[in-house]
Amino acid sequence: MSILTKKEIAKRVKEGSIGFTPNLDEFQVQSHSVDLRLGYTFLMHRTWKITKKGREALSVSSLVEQRQDFEVVELEEGQYFDLLPGEHITVSSLESIKMSDDVMAV
């Protein structure tokens, strides 16, 4: 398998073997990649909780994460979200992606 070029990505999008909803803006397709836009839903991992003992740190582990371990932030169009230094978040992409079985993405 090889890395697709900008021309090959455009060809596959036109043919329908790769699809994006909503459609891409032309600036998103780079020489060998597609830049995705951030969506409006952000999951911020809670770093602590109050228990009977007091304030306890929560460990950040993608293997054990539960929905209640996150604060869900839903932005409205026009709002922005500043990522603070050292902060980690999970965010949806604006685009939904459809790909044929003969390609992969990282």
Secondary structure, DSSP 8 states (H G I E B T S, - for coil): -----HHHHHHHHHHTSEEEES---GGGB-SS-B---EEEEEEEE--EEEETTEEEE----TTT--GGGEEEEE--TT------TT--EEEEESSEEEE-TT----
